[in-house]
């Protein structure tokens, strides 16, 4: 068997297309082995000899990227990437094909890895970073395909995580949010087979998770309660020396502390300090290094005990300078003092406990007994609790409620470049609002620039901590410099004059609310609970008050002559999770912010005889639903008046969002809907991904677009589930790749149209009236009047470009005119076409086409060959 190999004469081609070839390896009489590949016959790996196989390069590279951030344990960087053929997001590693430029490098695999990491994550591999090849040639499905990946490990060091982005990705790549995974979380993903959102992962992500867990053991940060069969990396002499040094530091308690001021965001007064561990320079040991080797030596209990006793001792020594200010002390999860040790601490320093704030990391997985012990000690001795690093990893409201803290420290990752990142602003807004609603103080940590300071104050934080205001020092700083005090004062004055600080009006017993009065009192958020309310405005008075519906609330809100704008990227109306809102429209209403957000699990019903105009102009704008990378809930319109959405930006949604699992997710039942869109990518009614359930009836719809790519009604790159009845539909537009009803890419599912008048007139490069590029799409058209006019380089009237659709036309009148160098009238196989037409006029380039040529693809080449 060692000498056996497949030769070229054993290979027989079975199937060939632009995307995949199938070969049968007939390696013995009556023996068959099938291989699906993008390679041509002369390139097959199976036919290579031993040396050729050893010398060959992989087709692609998959990267295990581990990120080091200051003060944090190393974390694995993963993404939620929309992958084919799964048709949904998967937990993925940065990966991509080797390209021609990579092959010019002396090490093509490393060159490709550096490029892919830079393009997909924004991280540039520096000389100080570690990047190595783990496996140069891995076949994920040996025998079934001959395509391979190299596995590359990159350990990178970042000052902060703000550089992470997917701006360098190609258009075909659909990468969502990033996840920085701890070793503990990696184990949970391995055990469950998916993450906490239900996102599954490929074999390459499985490899990355396992490799990262093994590396975590090497660095001594692995949680032993998740012990697995992985073997730790061999110890080096440096590790042995460093463990001895750390043991000596702990044995002799040779630890000091520096104190970083925490200041009031209102007046700059220093209200407290964070105690930060420092070791003498002679050891060359940082706090992270000490914790790493203390973990290996099972001495974290010693670190916790020494920290509390040392800091309390420092507080007694500096009691005059300290005064009534608080001292924040970091606590190590799972290593709290025993009852005897705590009693000893209390006996010596009980008089200072009311000035101590214990910082508990937000990722701590506390047991109920531990929580009870922490709570009882807080109550008995008067110290307070802060949740540290909130906004990363495991962030959720349940954790804040679990800890019941006095302070929530918003992680540096969210504060970095807060002034220019709308997504961070929205998240920070939510954290601050929740903190204030529940009696916590919000602290922005890691403020390092003047702009971040201004932004944090504008957002309404209570406290500031960071290098910009003051660095950690061995002695207590008791007052900020005058120039910093002046800047904080100016930021607060600007905040008041511009009405940009969060000021929330919580509706209580009122049923009638004046939008003008709320604006004059400088409220900018109206928080609405369960109940029936009326909000009255004036269309000539634009208010910066955004409306928020509480989570799980069920309410009926009437808006009358309301005009809302100047609300940054915050939605004009934002439905909380699990909420249901009936929005009654009266009079003339105008929203010039980011429309109405309906997140997954929420329900919105529009009704009333008034009119509503929504004009979002942000980069990733939406009218009603959610943005292009977020799921939306259920949207119902029973309006008798006019709903108009005039939208522009880069990735735009008029009604819908990324995806929805709701039954009849979009249900337009009456009234008039108008849409004008100017965008790079757009969906007017439907979704970007997955199958939206769309029902439209008894509605007059007018859509006008000037876009690069988009589907007017349907799903951009998901399945179709669209049903239109008793509707007058008019779609007019131009673009590069545009579809009237259906998809711009491969699709499946159903489009049904009945009792409708449909007019589609499109101009562009690759356009379709009703259908998609390719796929098994079923189109059912009954009792309709269709007027379809297309002009472009590639045009499809009804069906799919690859002729795999099925089309049923019953009792319809069709007037179809296609002007194109490359077109097909009905993109389906003749056997899947059924029709009963009252009248028809089918034209190609102004010439009537008889039925025998409806299903042929006409191109300039085919005309020259006489095939039309």
N, C-alpha and C positions, 0 to 999 in steps of 0.2 A: 504493500500500500504506500510505502514511502516514495516509490518511484512513479506512482500513478499521478497523472495530471490530464486535464482536459485540453485537447488540441483544437485548432480552428476547424478541422473537418468534422468534429463532433457537434458543432454549433449550427442550429437551424433557426432562422428568423421566423417568428410566429405572428408578430404584430408590430406595426410601426406607426408613430404619430409625431407631431411636433414636440410632445411632452415626454413620451415614454416609449421604449422599445421592449418587446418581450422575446426572449430567446429560449429555445429548448436545447438543453445539453443532453444529447443522446449518447451517454457515456458507455452504454453497453446495449446489446440487443434487447429490445423491449423495455429498456430503462429510460426514464425521462426526468429531467429536473428543469424547472422553469425559473427564469431570472428576469425580473422587471428592472429596467435601468434607463438612464439617460444616455449611456454610452452607445457608440456605434459598434458594429461587430468587430472591427479591427482594433478596438480599444478595450475589449473585455478583459477584466482582471483574471478571470479563470484560465485564459489561454497564455498568461505570462509564465515564463520559466522562473526558477527559484531566485536568480539574481535580479531579474527584472522586478519581481515582487518586492524584494528587499529594498531596491532603489526607488520604488515608486513613491510619489507624494500623495497625501490624502486629497479628497475632493473638497473638504471643508474643515473648519476648525471650530471647536466648542470650548468656551473659556470658563474656568472656575475663577471668579474674581472675588478676592477677599479684601475688605476695606478696613483700614485702621484709621480711626478718628481720635482726636485728643480726648483722653479721659474715658474712653469707651473700649470695651472688649472688641476684638476683631469680629467682623460680620460678613456673611456671604451675600453678595449682590445678585438678586434675581429680578426678573421682570414678569409682568402679566402680558404675554404676547399672543395676539390673535393668530392662530395657526390653522393652516389647511393640512389634511382634509377634515380635521376635527370640527372646524367651523365655530370655534369658541376659544376664549383665552386659555392658555396653558401657562403654568409656571415654568419659565424658561431661563437659560443661561445665554449670555451674548454669544452669537455664533454667526457664521457666514462662509461662503465659498471662497477658496483661494482665487484671486484674480491675476491678470497678466502682470501687473506691477509687482505683486508679491513674488512671482516666480523669478524676477530679476534680482531679488535679494539673496545673499549668501545663505540665509536661513529663512526660506519662504514661509514655514509654519509660524515662526515667531513674528515675522513681518505681518502676516495675515491676522494673527491674534491681536497685535497692537492696533492695527487698523480697525478691526471689528469692535474692539473695546472702545476706541476713541469715537467711532461713528455711532454706536448704540448706547453708550453711557456718558459720553462727554469727557471721560477720564483719559488723560495722556500718560502713558507709562514713562516714568522718569528713571534716570540711572540708579537712583537709590532704591527703586522698587525691585521686587523679585519676580521674574517671569521665567518659567521653565516648562519643558515639554514632559507631560506625564505619560502619554501614550501616543506615538507618532502615527499609528495606523489602526483604527478601531472600526470594525464592521458591526453595526448594531443589529443587523439581521443576516448573519452569515448564510450564504447560499441563496436567500431570497432576493438579495440585491447586492451588487458589487460596489456600491458607493460607501465611502468611508469618511471618518472624522478623525482628526488629531485632537487630543485632549491637552489643553494648556492651562497651567496654574499661574495666576498673577496675584501677588500680594502687594497692594498699593497703599500708600500713606497720603491721606488728605487732611488739610487744615479744617475743612468743613465739607458737608455733603452738598453744598449748593451747586457745585460743578456738575453734578450728575444730571444728565438730560439726554433726550433722544433726538435732538435737533439734526444730528448727522445721518439719521436713518434714511434709507431710500423709500420712495413712495409705496413700493410693494410691501414694505415691512410695516406691521401695525403693532406698535409697542405701547402698552398702557403705563400704569404706574410702576414704581420701583419698590422693592422690598429689601430691607437690610435685615438679614436673618441671624439671630443668635444661635449658638450651638444647641441650646435647649429647644428652641423652636425647630431647628433642623431635625432633631430627633422626633418631635411630634409629627412633622411632615412625613418622615420615613415610616413611622408607625401607622399613620392614617392613610397614606398614599395620596394625599392632597393637602392643600392649605386650609386655613380657617374659613375661606370663602368658597371652598369646594372646587378650586382650580387644581386640575391634575397636572402631571408633569411627565416629560419624556425620560428615556433611559439616561440621557446626558445630564439632565437635572438630578436624577437619582444618583448618578456618579458624583456630581458636584456636592450634593448633600452629604454623602458618605465620606468623601475626601475631606470635606470641611470639618466634620465631626472628628475624624482622625487627627487633623491639624490642631483642633481645639484641645485634644488630649495632650498633644505635644507642647502647647503653650500653657498648659495647666489651668485652663479656664473652663474645662468641661464639668458639668454638673453630674456628680457621681450617682445621683438617684436615677439617671437615665443611662446607666452603664450598659455597654454593648460588648460585642466580642472583638472590637477593633484593638489592634496592638499599638501601644504608644511608640512614637519615634524614639530611636536610641538617644540616650543622654550624651551631651558633649561635655568637654572639660569646662567650658564657659558656664554651662548650666550648673555643674557641681560647685564651682567657685561662687556663683551668684547665690545659690541656696545657702551656702555657709555664711555669706555676708548678711543675707536677710535674717537668718537665724540669730546672728550676733546682734543685729539692730533690735530685734524683738526681745532677745534675752536681756539686753542692757537698757531697753527703752530709750534708745538714742534717736528719738523722733521729736521734731519741732512742728510748729503750725504757723502758717501765715493766714491773714484775715482779709478777705475781699469785701469791701463795703456793698451793702444793698441799700439803694436810695429810693426815696419817694418820687413817683412820676409826676406828682403835683407841684412840689416845691424844691426838690433836690436834697431834702434833709436826709441824712444818713440814719436809717432806722434799724440797721442790723448788719451782721457780717456772716460770711460763710467761712468756717474753719477748714483750711486745706492742708493736708499732710505734706511735710517736707523733711528730707533726710540731709545730714551733713554732706557737703560736696565731696569729701574724701572717699565716700563709698561709691559715688557714681550711680546711685540708685534713684529712679523716679518712683512716684507713687504707683504707677501702673506696674512697674517691674516688681516692686515690693508685694503687691497684691497677687501677681502672677505666681511668684515662688512661695508666698505664704499659703496659697491654695494648694500647691504641690505638697507642702509640708504639713497640711491640715492645721494651719495656725491662724485661720481667719477669726476664730474666737478670740485669740490673743490680740489681733488687730482691733477688733471691736471694743474689747475691754480697755486697751491702752488708749484708744481714741477718746472714749468718753471720760475716763479719769484724767487724761492729760488736758483735754479742752476745759473741763470744769476747773482744774487747777489754774489754768491760764486765766480763766474768767475771774477767779478770786484775786489773782495777782494784778489784773488790769481793771478792777472794779470801779475805780474812780473815772478812768477814761471811758469805760463801757457804759456806765450809767444804767438807764432803763432799756438800752438797745438789745435786740435779740441776737443770738448766735445760732446759726444753722450748722448742724453737725450731721455728716453723712453716716448712715447706718448700713451695715452689710446684711443683705437679705438672708434669713435663716440662721443668723449667728447673734441673736439678741442675748443680753446678759441673763444669766440664771437668776432665780429669786434671791439667792444669797449674795451674789455679786451686786445686784441692783440695790438691795437693802444697804450694803456697805457704801455704795455710791451716794445713796440718799442720806445716809447718816453724816457723811462728810460735807455734802454740797447742796443739801435740800434748799437752802436759802436762795440758790441761783436757778432752780428748776423752772421758775416762771419766765425766765429769759432764754430758755433753750427751745429750739425747733429741731426735731428729728426729721431728717430727710430720708424718705423711703422711695426707692426707685419704682417707677410706674410699672416695671415689668415683673415686680415681685409677685410670686404665686403663693400668697400666704394661706395657711390653713386657718380654720375658724378659731381654733384655740389660740393661735398666735395673734390674730386680730383682737380677740377678747383681752388677751394679756396687755397688748399695746394700748387698747382703749382704756382699760382699768388703770394703768399706770398714768396715762395722760390725765384722767379725771382726778386721781388721788394726788398727784404731785404738781399738776398745773403746767407741764410742758406742752408744746404744740407739735403739729405734724405737717410736713410739706411733702407733696408728691413731686419727685424730681424727674426730669427728662420727659415731661408729658408731650405727646405728639409724635412719638416714634414707636415702632415695634407693635405693641399690643394696645395702642391707645383706644379707649372707649369710655363712654360715660359711666358704665357700670363700675369700672375701676375707681373712678373718683367717688362714687357713692359708697364703694366698699371701704375705702380708706377714710372717708369723712375728714379730709384735711382742712387745715386752716389756710394753706397756701398751695397753689398749683404753679410749678415752675415750667414755663413753656420752653421746650427744647431749642437749643441754638440752631438746629436744622431748619426750624420754621422761622426763626428771627432773621437769619442770614438773608439779605436782599429782600426783606419784607416790603420795602417801599416800591419794588418794581414787579413783584410776583402776585398777580390777582388770586391764584389758587391758595397761596400761603395766607394772604389777607383774609380770604373767606374762612379758612380753617381756624386761624387765630381769632377771628371775630367770634366764631362759634364757641371756642374754649373760654374766652373772656366773658361772653354773655352767660354761659352756663355757670361759670364761677360766681359771677355777681348774683345770679338768680338763686344760688344755693349758699351764699354767705362766705365764699372763699375769696382770697385775694389772689390776683393773677400777677405773676412775676415773670418778666421777660429776661431770660438768661443768655449770656453770650452776646450782648450788645457791643459791637466793635466799631461802629461808624456813626457819624453825625446823622446820616440819613436814616439808619436803623433806629436811632433814638427818637427822631421825630415821628417816624412811622408807628413805633410802639406806643408813644404817647397819644397819637391821633386815634389809635385803635382802642384806647381806654384802659391800658394796663395800669396796675396800682404801683408796682415796684419795678426797678431796673437794676440789673447786675451785669457787669461786663468790663472789658478792658477799656472801653471808651470813657467810662465814668471813673474807674479806679482799678488798678491792678492789685493782686494780693501782696501784702507787706507784713513783716513781722510785728510792726507796731500798728496800733489802731489809728486810722485816719478819722478824724472827728468832724471834718467839714470839707465839702467839695470846693475847688477853686471857683472864683467869682465868674469866670467866663462860662463854666459849665452850668452854674446856677442861672446865669442869664439866658443860656440857650434853652434850658428846661422851662423857664418862665415864658420865653417867646413861643415855644412849641405849644404850651397850654393856651396862650392868648390866641395864637393862630387857630387852634382847635376850636375855641369858643366862637371866634369871628366867622370861621368857615363852616361851623356846625358839623364837623367831621367826627367828633367823638361819639361813641355809642351812648345814646340816651334813649332808654326803652320806656314806652308807655304800655303798661299791662292793663288790658281791659278788665274791668271788674263787673259792676252792675249796670253800666251804661248800655243802652241799645242804639242810640244815635250819636255818631262821632263826627266832629268837624275836622277835616284834613287841614284847613287853614289855621285853626286854633292850635293844632298839634305842631304845625310848622313854626308858628310864632313863638311857641314855648320851647323851640329848639329840640323837639323830639325827632329822632330819625328812624326809629323802629317802633312799629305798632304790633304788639304781641297779642294774638287773639286766641282765646280758649274755646271750649264748647259753647254753643248758643247761637242766637239769631241777632245780627247786627246790621246797621246801615252806616256807611261812610259817605259823607257828602263833601264835595269839593267844588272847584270852579275850573273849567277847562283852560281859562286864561291864566290861572295861578299854578305854576309848576312847583310841586312840593318834593322835597328830598326824603320823604318818609316812606320806607319800605315796609311791607306788611308780611308778618310771619305768623303762620298757623302752628299752634303748639303740636307737639308729637301726640299722635293718637286722638287728637281732637276731632269732633264732628260738629261742623258749624255751617251756618248759612249767612253769607255776607252779601249785602247789596251795595254796589258802588254806583254813585250818581254824580256825573260830571267831574270825575276824578282825573287829575293829571299828575303823574309821578315821573320824576326824572332826577338826574344828578345823584345817583345812588351807587357810584363806582361800578363794580362788576356784580354787586349784590342784586338778586332778582327783585323786581318790583313786588311780586308776591311769591313767598317761599313756603311751600307746604312741608310741615314736619313729617317725619317717618310715621307711617301708619295712619295719617290724618285723612279726613274726607271733607272736602270743601264744595259747597254749592255756591257758585258765584253768579249773582243776579246782576245783569248789566242794564243800567238805566241811563238815558241821556247820552252825552258825548264823553268818552273816556280815552285817555292817551297815556301809554306807558313808553317812556324813552330809555328805560334801563333794560336789563337782561330778562325781560318778559316774566313769565310765570313758571317757576320750577316745580315740577311734579316728580319727585324721586320715586324709585321703585317702592312699591307697597302703599303709595298714596293714591288718592282718587280725587279728580277734579271734574265737576259738572258745571258747564256754562249754560245760563238761561237768561231770558229777558228780551225785551224789544229794543234795547239801546244798542249803541255801536261801541266797539273797542278797537283802537289802533295801537299796535305794538311795533316800535321801531328800535330794535337793538342794533348796535354798531360796534360791538367788541370783536376781538379776533376770532374767538370761538363762540359765536352768539347763538342764542336760541329764542324762539318766540314763546311756545308753550311746550313743556316737557322737561328736557335736560340737554346738556351739551353732548357733543359727538362721542365722548368716551365714557359717558355715564348712563346707566339704565334709567328708564322712566316708568311711571305707574300707569294708571288708567285715565284717559282723557275723553270726556263725553261733551258734545256741544248740542244743546237743544235751543240755541239762540234763534230768535226771530229776526234779529237785526244783523248788522254787518260785523264780521270779524276780519280785520285786515292786518297782515304782518308784512312790514317793509324791512328787509334785513340785508345787511352787508357785512363782510368779514372774510375770514379764511375758511373755517370749517363751520358751516351754518346748518341749523335745523329750524324749520318753521314750526311744525307740530310733530313731536316725537322725541327721539334721542338715539343713544347707541343701540339699545335693545330693550325688549320688555317681555316678561313672561305672563302678563295679564291677558285674560280672555277679552276679546274685543278691546284691545289696548287703546286704539283710536276709533272713536265712534262718533261720526259727524252726522247728525240726524235732521238738521233743518237750517234755514237761514242762508246767508251769503258768506262765502269765504274768498278772500282775495289775498294774493301773495305776490310780492315783487322781491326778487333776490338777485344780488350781485355779489358773488363769492367765488373763491377758488374751488371749494367742494361744497355741495349742498344737497340736502334732502328736504323737500317741501312738506310732504306728509308721509311719515314712516320712520325708518331706522337706518343707521349706518351698518349694523351687523345683526345677525340672527334674524329670525322670522317674526315680524310684527303682525299682529292680528288687526287688520284695517277694515272697517265697515263705514261706507259713506252712502247716505240715502237722502233724498228730498232736499238736496243742497245745490245752490248755484256756486260753482267753483271757477275762479279765474286765476291762472298762474302765469307770471311773466318772469323769465330768468335771463341773466347774462352771467354765465358761469364757465368754469373750466371742466368740471366733472360733476355729474349728479343725476339722481333719480327724482322725478317730480312727485310721483306717488309710488310707494313700494319700499324696497330695501336695497341700499347701495350694493351690498355684497353678501346678502343673506337670502334665505328662502322667501317665497312670496305667499302671502295669505291675504289677498286683497279682494274685497267685494264691494262693487259700486252699483247702485240701483236708483232709478227715478231721479237722475241727477243730470244737470247741464254742466259739462266740463269743457273748459277752454284752456289749453296749454300752448303758450307761445314762447319761443326763446332761441338762444344761440349759445354754442359752447364747443368745447373740444370733444368731450365724450358725454352725451346727454341721452337719457331715456325718459319718455313721457310717463308711461305706466310700466313698472317692472324693475329691472336692475341694470347696472352698467357692467356687471361681471357675470360669471357663471352662476346659475340659480336653478332652483327647483320650486315646486309648490304650485299654487293655483292663482289665477286672476280671473274673476268672473265679473261681467258687465251686463246689466239687464235694464231695459226700459230707460235708456240713456241717450243723450245727444253728446257726442264726443268729438271735439275738434282739437287736433294736435298739429301744430306747425313748427318745425324745428329746422335750424341750420347749424352745421358744424362738421367736424371731421369724422366722427364715428357716432352715429345717431340711430335711435330706434323709437318708433312710436309706441308700440305695445309689445313688450317682450324683454329680451336680454341678449348678451353676447353668446352664451351657450348654456345648455342644460336641459333637463327633462321638465319643461314648464308646460302646464296645462292652461290654455286660454279658452274661456267659455263666454261667447258673446251672443246675447239673445235680445230680439226686439229693440234694436238700436239703430241710430243714425250715426255713421262714422265718417268723418272728414279728416283724412290723414295726408299731410303734405310735408315731405322731407327733402332737404337739399344739402348734400354734403359729399365727402369723399367715399365714406362707407355708410350705407343706409339699410335699415331693416324695417319693413312695414309692420307685420305682425309675426310673432314667433321668435325663434332664436337663430343666431347667425350660423350655428352648426347644424341647423335643420333637425334638431332632436325634440323640438316642442310638438305638442298636439294642439290643434285649433278646431274649435266647434263654433260655427256661425249659424244661427237659426233666426229666420225671419228678420233679416237686417238689410239696411241700405248702406253700401260702402262706396265712398269716393276716395280712392287712394292714388296719389301722384308722387312718384319718387324721381328725383333728379340727382343722379349719382354715377360716378365712374365705377363703383363697385357696390351693387345693391342686390337685395333679395326681397321679393314682395311678401311671400308667406314662408317664414323660416320653419318649415316642418316637412316631414315626409308625406308624400301624397296619401299614403295609407292611413295617416293620422289626421287627415283633414276632412271635416264634414261640414257641409254648408247648405243652407236654404236661404237664398238671398232674394229679396223683392226687387231691388235695383242694384246695379253695380257699375262702377266705372273705374277700372284698374289701369293705370298708366305708368309707363316708365319713359322718362325723358320726353314727355308730351305725347307719346304714342301708346295707343290702347294695346294691351297685352292679352291674348286669349288664354284660356284656362290651362292649356298644355304647358305654358311657360311660366306659370305663377311660382313654381317651386325651384326654378333654376337661379343660380347665382350669376348675375350679369356683371362682367368686368371688362375693362378696356382690352385685356388680353384675349378674353373669350370672344369679343366682337371681331377681333382681328382673325381669329381662327374659325369664325363662322359657326360658333356654338350656340349663340343666343336662341 
